[in-house]
């Protein structure tokens, strides 16, 4: 520790040096005056004796001041020695600190599970535990990360977008959210797995809200039922319990244990119902099936019924089987032509015609009353 010499001590030392000089000069003058008076005037012995007494007093004070000066010089010498000792101690402490830091680094590296091989840090065969989680790449500051999560996020235009907010969840790819506990999104973009233990495996804009459900690829697919699955395609939905849609487009499996395997615009609404391809088929009856074709329907009362393809077939009773088209091919052709060139646009309740004039070569049967207006127009109503 450095010794501190206060400004007051320095000031006293300076005053002492000045006083010593002044007293020494005064003593010399008095000695000279006393000697002169001793030779000139013997009767002045008494005065000289008094002067000698004063001189002796001054000599004593001067001796005391000299002792003080010596003490101050000794203190200064001690101070210099202390300063040198402090500098030596500081140098030794610095060396010890550097040595200690090196030893700490050596000890930390010695206990580390990593070693540097070229430009790589390589871990040894040790298990690592991360209670909170791991984020590889960029950190999404807008995400409330769950516990025990894993995120691999390269980001987009410098911004991280993945968010594994469910506990035990995983999010890879771009802008994917794993919000359900134990959910996983393993790739693709703009996908979300919100059901517990749900999975989205790639694709785009896919959503899994059902627990333990999965969407594998495709676009705009949804697995909203529990234990449901959508295997590719687009705009497909597996909404019932343990349902599945295997590809195609705009297919829906609503009944429990129902399945649609491809095609488009097909619906399996009954429990354990199935539609295997085709277009615009609807299996409404429980345990019913439609094997392709177009616009075939098994009604709700047609449980255990089957349609083996064809066009516009209907099974409305239990255990019914339709193996071929139920209407004449010529009629089918006329219906198709009418649908293609019809001037009417129809919905479930009514048909609206184009602004055209119609000519009827036969009678017209109308349900309701006919009212003729003065302007020769006709209203048809009840």
C-alpha positions in Angstrom: 0.0 0.0 0.0 1.3 3.4 -0.9 2.3 5.9 2.0 0.5 9.2 1.7 2.3 12.4 2.8 -0.2 15.2 3.4 0.2 18.8 2.1 0.3 20.0 5.8 3.4 17.9 6.4 5.1 19.4 3.3 4.1 22.9 4.4 5.6 22.5 7.9 8.8 21.1 6.5 9.1 24.2 4.2 8.5 26.6 7.1 11.0 24.8 9.2 13.7 25.2 6.5 13.0 28.9 6.2 13.1 29.3 10.0 16.3 27.5 10.3 17.9 29.7 7.8 16.6 32.9 9.4 17.7 31.8 12.9 21.1 30.8 11.7 21.6 34.2 10.1 20.4 36.0 13.3 22.8 33.9 15.4 25.7 34.9 13.2 24.8 38.6 13.6 24.5 38.3 17.3 27.9 36.6 17.6 29.5 39.4 15.6 27.9 42.1 17.7 28.9 40.4 20.9 32.5 40.1 19.8 32.7 43.7 18.8 31.3 44.9 22.0 33.7 42.7 24.1 36.6 44.5 22.5 35.3 48.0 22.7 33.7 48.2 26.0 34.7 46.0 28.9 32.1 47.5 31.2 29.5 45.9 29.0 30.3 42.4 30.3 26.9 42.1 31.9 25.2 42.9 28.6 27.5 40.6 26.8 26.7 37.9 29.4 23.0 38.4 28.7 23.7 38.2 25.0 25.6 35.0 25.4 22.7 33.6 27.2 20.5 34.4 24.3 22.9 32.9 21.9 23.0 29.7 23.9 19.2 29.6 23.8 19.3 30.2 20.0 21.9 27.4 19.6 19.6 25.0 21.5 16.7 25.9 19.2 18.9 25.6 16.2 20.0 22.1 17.3 16.3 21.1 17.8 15.4 22.4 14.4 18.3 20.5 12.9 17.0 17.4 14.6 13.6 18.1 13.0 15.2 18.5 9.6 17.0 15.2 10.0 13.8 13.5 11.0 12.0 14.9 7.9 14.9 13.8 5.7 14.7 10.3 7.3 10.9 10.3 6.6 11.5 11.3 3.0 14.1 8.5 2.6 11.6 6.0 4.2 8.9 7.3 1.8 11.1 6.7 -1.2 11.9 3.2 0.0 8.2 2.5 0.6 7.4 3.8 -2.9 10.0 1.4 -4.4 8.6 -1.5 -2.3 5.1 -0.7 -3.4 6.2 -0.7 -7.1 8.0 -4.0 -6.6 4.9 -5.5 -5.0 2.6 -4.2 -7.7 4.9 -5.7 -10.4 4.9 -9.0 -8.6 1.1 -8.9 -8.2 0.7 -8.2 -11.9 2.8 -11.2 -12.8 0.9 -13.3 -10.4 -2.4 -12.1 -11.9 -1.3 -13.0 -15.4 -0.1 -16.3 -14.3 -3.4 -17.0 -12.5 -5.5 -15.9 -15.5 -3.5 -18.3 -17.7 -4.0 -21.1 -15.2 -7.7 -20.4 -15.1 -7.9 -20.6 -18.9 -6.0 -23.8 -18.8 -8.2 -25.2 -16.2 -11.4 -24.2 -18.0 -10.2 -25.6 -21.3 -9.1 -28.7 -19.5 -12.6 -29.3 -18.2 -14.4 -28.3 -21.4 -16.2 -30.9 -23.5 -15.0 -29.1 -26.6 -11.8 -29.1 -28.5 -10.8 -27.0 -31.5 -10.0 -28.9 -34.7 -9.0 -26.4 -37.4 -11.9 -23.9 -37.6 -14.3 -26.3 -35.9 -15.1 -26.8 -32.2 -15.8 -30.5 -31.7 -17.6 -31.9 -28.7 -16.7 -35.1 -27.1 -19.1 -38.0 -26.6 -21.0 -36.4 -23.7 -24.7 -35.7 -23.2 -25.7 -32.1 -23.0 -28.8 -30.8 -21.2 -30.5 -27.5 -22.0 -33.5 -27.0 -19.8 -34.8 -23.9 -21.6 -33.9 -24.7 -25.2 -31.6 -24.1 -28.2 -32.0 -21.4 -30.9 -29.7 -22.0 -34.0 -29.5 -18.9 -36.2 -31.5 -15.9 -35.4 -33.5 -15.1 -32.3 -37.2 -14.1 -32.8 -37.7 -11.2 -30.4 -41.5 -11.4 -30.9 -41.7 -15.1 -29.8 -42.3 -16.3 -26.3 -40.2 -19.4 -26.5 -41.4 -22.4 -24.5 -39.3 -24.6 -22.3 -37.2 -27.4 -23.8 -37.6 -26.1 -27.4 -35.5 -26.2 -30.6 -35.5 -23.6 -33.3 -33.5 -23.5 -36.5 -34.1 -20.0 -38.0 -32.1 -18.6 -40.8 -34.5 -15.7 -41.0 -35.9 -13.6 -43.9 -34.5 -10.2 -44.8 -32.6 -10.2 -41.5 -35.6 -11.0 -39.3 -36.2 -14.2 -37.4 -39.7 -15.6 -38.0 -39.9 -19.2 -36.5 -41.6 -19.5 -33.1 -41.6 -22.8 -31.0 -43.8 -21.4 -28.2 -45.2 -24.7 -27.0 -43.3 -26.6 -24.4 -41.2 -29.3 -25.9 -41.8 -28.0 -29.4 -39.6 -27.8 -32.5 -39.7 -25.3 -35.4 -37.6 -25.5 -38.6 -38.0 -23.8 -42.0 -39.4 -20.3 -42.6 -42.0 -18.5 -40.5 -43.3 -21.7 -38.9 -45.0 -21.7 -35.6 -45.2 -24.7 -33.2 -47.6 -23.4 -30.6 -48.9 -26.7 -29.2 -47.1 -28.5 -26.5 -44.8 -31.2 -28.0 -45.7 -30.0 -31.5 -43.3 -30.0 -34.5 -42.9 -28.2 -37.8 -40.1 -29.7 -39.7 -39.9 -27.5 -42.7 -41.8 -25.5 -45.3 -43.1 -22.0 -44.7 -46.0 -20.3 -43.0 -47.2 -23.5 -41.3 -48.6 -23.9 -37.8 -48.9 -26.8 -35.5 -51.2 -25.8 -32.6 -52.6 -29.1 -31.5 -50.8 -31.0 -28.7 -48.3 -33.4 -30.2 -49.2 -32.3 -33.7 -46.9 -32.3 -36.7 -46.5 -30.3 -40.0 -43.9 -31.9 -42.3 -43.2 -29.2 -44.9 -45.4 -27.6 -47.5 -47.0 -24.1 -47.3 -49.8 -22.5 -45.3 -50.7 -25.8 -43.7 -52.4 -25.9 -40.3 -52.8 -28.7 -37.7 -55.2 -27.8 -34.8 -56.2 -31.4 -33.8 -54.2 -33.2 -31.1 -51.8 -35.9 -32.4 -52.6 -35.0 -36.0 -50.4 -34.4 -39.0 -50.2 -32.7 -42.4 -47.5 -33.9 -44.7 -46.7 -31.4 -47.4 -49.0 -29.7 -49.8 -50.7 -26.3 -49.5 -53.5 -24.9 -47.5 -54.3 -28.3 -45.9 -55.9 -28.6 -42.5 -56.0 -31.5 -40.0 -58.6 -30.3 -37.5 -59.7 -33.6 -36.1 -58.0 -35.6 -33.4 -55.6 -38.3 -34.8 -56.3 -36.9 -38.3 -54.0 -36.8 -41.3 -53.7 -35.0 -44.6 -51.1 -36.5 -47.0 -50.3 -33.7 -49.5 -52.5 -32.1 -52.1 -54.2 -28.7 -51.6 -57.2 -27.3 -49.8 -57.8 -30.7 -48.2 -59.2 -31.1 -44.7 -59.3 -34.1 -42.3 -61.9 -32.9 -39.7 -63.3 -36.1 -38.1 -61.8 -38.4 -35.4 -59.1 -40.5 -37.0 -59.8 -39.3 -40.5 -57.5 -39.1 -43.5 -57.2 -37.4 -46.9 -54.6 -38.8 -49.2 -53.9 -36.1 -51.7 -56.0 -34.5 -54.3 -57.6 -31.1 -54.1 -60.5 -29.7 -52.1 -61.3 -33.0 -50.5 -63.0 -33.3 -47.1 -63.2 -36.1 -44.6 -65.7 -35.2 -41.9 -67.0 -38.5 -40.5 -65.1 -40.4 -37.9 -62.7 -42.9 -39.4 -63.6 -41.7 -42.9 -61.1 -41.4 -45.7 -60.8 -39.7 -49.1 -58.0 -41.1 -51.3 -57.4 -38.5 -54.0 -59.5 -36.9 -56.6 -61.1 -33.5 -56.1 -64.1 -32.0 -54.5 -65.0 -35.3 -52.8 -66.6 -35.5 -49.3 -66.6 -38.5 -46.9 -69.3 -37.2 -44.4 -70.5 -40.5 -43.0 -68.7 -42.4 -40.2 -66.3 -44.9 -41.7 -67.2 -43.7 -45.2 -64.7 -43.6 -48.1 -64.3 -42.0 -51.5 -61.5 -43.3 -53.7 -60.9 -40.6 -56.2 -63.2 -39.1 -58.8 -64.8 -35.7 -58.8 -67.6 -34.2 -56.7 -68.6 -37.5 -55.0 -70.3 -37.5 -51.6 -70.5 -40.4 -49.3 -73.0 -39.3 -46.6 -74.1 -42.7 -45.3 -72.2 -44.5 -42.5 -69.9 -47.2 -43.7 -70.7 -46.3 -47.3 -68.2 -46.0 -50.2 -67.9 -44.5 -53.7 -65.2 -45.8 -56.0 -64.6 -42.9 -58.2 -66.8 -41.4 -60.9 -68.4 -38.0 -61.0 -71.2 -36.5 -58.9 -72.2 -39.8 -57.2 -74.0 -39.6 -53.9 -74.7 -42.1 -51.1 -77.5 -40.5 -49.0 -77.5 -40.5 -45.2 -80.0 -43.3 -45.2 -77.8 -45.4 -47.5 -75.5 -46.8 -44.8 -73.5 -49.8 -45.9 -74.2 -48.8 -49.5 -71.7 -48.6 -52.4 -71.4 -46.9 -55.8 -68.8 -48.3 -58.1 -68.1 -45.2 -60.2 -70.1 -43.8 -63.0 -72.0 -40.5 -63.3 -74.7 -39.0 -61.0 -75.6 -42.2 -59.3 -77.5 -42.2 -56.1 -77.8 -44.8 -53.4 -80.4 -43.8 -50.9 -81.2 -47.1 -49.1 -79.2 -49.4 -46.8 -77.0 -52.0 -48.4 -77.6 -50.7 -51.9 -75.1 -51.4 -54.6 -74.9 -49.3 -57.8 -72.4 -51.0 -60.1 -73.1 -48.9 -63.3 -74.8 -45.7 -64.4 -78.4 -45.6 -63.2 -79.5 -43.4 -66.1 -79.3 -43.8 -69.9 -76.2 -42.5 -71.5 -78.2 -40.4 -73.9 -79.9 -38.7 -71.0 -76.4 -38.1 -69.4 -75.3 -36.5 -72.7 -78.3 -34.2 -72.7 -77.8 -33.2 -69.1 -74.1 -32.5 -69.7 -75.0 -30.3 -72.8 -77.7 -28.5 -70.8 -75.3 -27.8 -67.9 -72.7 -26.5 -70.4 -75.0 -24.3 -72.4 -77.8 -23.6 -69.9 -79.0 -20.0 -69.6 -79.7 -20.6 -66.0 -77.6 -20.2 -62.9 -78.9 -22.3 -60.0 -78.2 -22.6 -56.4 -79.9 -24.8 -53.7 -83.1 -22.7 -53.7 -83.7 -21.3 -57.1 -82.5 -20.8 -60.7 -82.0 -17.4 -62.3 -82.0 -17.1 -66.1 -79.9 -14.9 -68.4 -81.6 -11.8 -69.9 -82.9 -13.7 -72.9 -86.3 -14.5 -74.6 -87.4 -18.1 -74.3 -89.7 -19.9 -76.8 -91.5 -23.0 -75.6 -93.0 -25.4 -78.2 -95.0 -27.4 -75.7 -97.0 -26.8 -72.5 -95.5 -25.3 -69.4 -96.5 -26.7 -66.0 -96.2 -24.2 -63.2 -96.7 -24.8 -59.6 -98.7 -21.9 -58.3 -101.0 -19.2 -59.8 -100.4 -17.2 -62.9 -101.3 -13.5 -62.9 -101.4 -11.5 -66.1 -100.5 -7.8 -65.7 -101.9 -4.9 -67.8 -98.5 -4.6 -69.5 -98.9 -8.2 -70.7 -96.2 -9.5 -68.3 -96.9 -12.6 -66.2 -96.3 -13.0 -62.5 -96.1 -16.6 -61.2 -96.7 -17.1 -57.5 -98.9 -18.7 -54.9 
